Amino acid sequence: MPDIEWKGSAHPYRENQIPKLTDAEFLGQFVKVTCTWCTPKITRYYRPMDIYKIVGQQHILKLQRRFRCEKCGRNDYMDVTFKTVIGGEIKGLVIRELVEIRMVKRPIWRDKKL
Protein backbone atom coordinates (compact mmCIF):
# COMPACT_ATOMS: atom_id res chain seq x y z
CA MET A 1 0.00 0.00 0.00
CA PRO A 2 1.47 3.39 -0.92
CA ASP A 3 2.31 5.95 1.72
CA ILE A 4 -0.44 8.49 2.42
CA GLU A 5 2.00 11.35 1.88
CA TRP A 6 2.83 10.14 -1.62
CA LYS A 7 1.47 12.66 -4.17
CA GLY A 8 1.97 10.64 -7.36
CA SER A 9 -0.32 8.04 -8.80
CA ALA A 10 0.04 4.31 -9.12
CA HIS A 11 -0.08 2.26 -12.28
CA PRO A 12 -3.67 2.40 -13.65
CA TYR A 13 -4.11 -1.34 -13.08
CA ARG A 14 -3.19 -1.01 -9.38
CA GLU A 15 -5.14 2.24 -9.05
CA ASN A 16 -8.32 0.46 -10.20
CA GLN A 17 -7.90 -2.25 -7.54
CA ILE A 18 -8.08 0.22 -4.63
CA PRO A 19 -11.66 0.29 -3.21
CA LYS A 20 -13.74 3.31 -4.21
CA LEU A 21 -16.83 4.95 -2.71
CA THR A 22 -19.20 3.29 -5.18
CA ASP A 23 -17.71 -0.12 -4.31
CA ALA A 24 -18.42 0.52 -0.63
CA GLU A 25 -22.00 1.58 -1.41
CA PHE A 26 -22.55 -1.56 -3.48
CA LEU A 27 -21.28 -3.76 -0.61
CA GLY A 28 -23.36 -1.93 2.03
CA GLN A 29 -20.36 -0.52 3.88
CA PHE A 30 -19.95 2.77 5.72
CA VAL A 31 -17.06 5.24 5.65
CA LYS A 32 -15.40 5.22 9.09
CA VAL A 33 -13.37 8.34 9.88
CA THR A 34 -11.22 8.43 13.03
CA CYS A 35 -8.87 11.09 14.34
CA THR A 36 -5.81 9.29 15.70
CA TRP A 37 -4.38 12.46 17.28
CA CYS A 38 -7.19 13.24 19.76
CA THR A 39 -7.78 11.35 22.99
CA PRO A 40 -10.36 9.93 23.24
CA LYS A 41 -10.37 9.06 19.57
CA ILE A 42 -13.28 10.63 17.72
CA THR A 43 -14.95 8.28 15.24
CA ARG A 44 -17.69 9.19 12.79
CA TYR A 45 -19.58 7.03 10.27
CA TYR A 46 -20.84 8.32 6.92
CA ARG A 47 -22.77 6.85 4.02
CA PRO A 48 -20.50 6.48 0.96
CA MET A 49 -22.93 8.19 -1.41
CA ASP A 50 -23.08 11.27 0.85
CA ILE A 51 -19.31 11.59 0.56
CA TYR A 52 -19.55 10.86 -3.18
CA LYS A 53 -21.90 13.86 -3.64
CA ILE A 54 -19.27 16.15 -2.11
CA VAL A 55 -15.92 14.90 -3.45
CA GLY A 56 -16.87 12.67 -6.40
CA GLN A 57 -15.48 9.22 -7.17
CA GLN A 58 -12.43 8.84 -4.92
CA HIS A 59 -10.60 5.80 -3.63
CA ILE A 60 -9.81 5.25 0.03
CA LEU A 61 -6.25 6.66 -0.06
CA LYS A 62 -7.36 9.99 -1.52
CA LEU A 63 -10.01 10.41 1.17
CA GLN A 64 -7.41 10.57 3.97
CA ARG A 65 -6.72 14.31 3.63
CA ARG A 66 -10.29 15.29 2.73
CA PHE A 67 -11.51 15.17 6.32
CA ARG A 68 -10.63 17.49 9.19
CA CYS A 69 -11.11 16.75 12.90
CA GLU A 70 -13.78 18.84 14.57
CA LYS A 71 -11.96 18.81 17.91
CA CYS A 72 -8.30 19.47 17.06
CA GLY A 73 -8.70 20.83 13.51
CA ARG A 74 -5.97 18.61 12.02
CA ASN A 75 -6.30 16.67 8.81
CA ASP A 76 -2.98 14.81 8.78
CA TYR A 77 -3.99 12.29 11.46
CA MET A 78 -7.31 11.23 9.97
CA ASP A 79 -7.77 7.51 9.37
CA VAL A 80 -10.41 6.65 6.76
CA THR A 81 -11.57 3.06 6.23
CA PHE A 82 -14.60 1.24 4.93
CA LYS A 83 -16.53 -0.57 7.66
CA THR A 84 -18.98 -3.42 7.23
CA VAL A 85 -21.57 -3.34 10.01
CA ILE A 86 -22.92 -6.74 10.99
CA GLY A 87 -26.10 -7.68 12.87
CA GLY A 88 -26.03 -6.40 16.45
CA GLU A 89 -23.60 -3.55 15.72
CA ILE A 90 -26.12 -1.65 13.60
CA LYS A 91 -28.63 -1.11 16.42
CA GLY A 92 -26.79 1.70 18.24
CA LEU A 93 -24.66 3.01 15.34
CA VAL A 94 -24.80 6.79 14.86
CA ILE A 95 -24.49 7.84 11.20
CA ARG A 96 -23.75 11.37 10.01
CA GLU A 97 -26.18 12.17 7.25
CA LEU A 98 -25.83 14.79 4.54
CA VAL A 99 -28.72 17.24 4.81
CA GLU A 100 -27.79 19.86 2.22
CA ILE A 101 -24.85 21.36 0.38
CA ARG A 102 -24.59 25.13 0.50
CA MET A 103 -22.57 27.09 -1.98
CA VAL A 104 -21.03 30.27 -0.58
CA LYS A 105 -20.54 33.18 -2.96
CA ARG A 106 -17.59 35.41 -2.14
CA PRO A 107 -16.62 38.44 -4.17
CA ILE A 108 -13.02 38.57 -5.33
CA TRP A 109 -11.69 42.07 -5.91
CA ARG A 110 -8.79 43.31 -7.98
CA ASP A 111 -7.33 46.82 -8.10
CA LYS A 112 -7.05 48.17 -11.62
CA LYS A 113 -5.39 51.41 -12.52
CA LEU A 114 -7.25 53.58 -15.05
Buried (B, 14 or more C-beta within 10 A) or exposed (E): EEEEEEEEEBEEEEEEEBBBBEBBBEEEBBBBBBBEBBEEEBEBBBBBEBBBEEEEEBBBBBBBEBBEBEEEEEBEBBBBBBBEBEEEEEEEEEEBEEEEEEEEEEEEEEEEEE
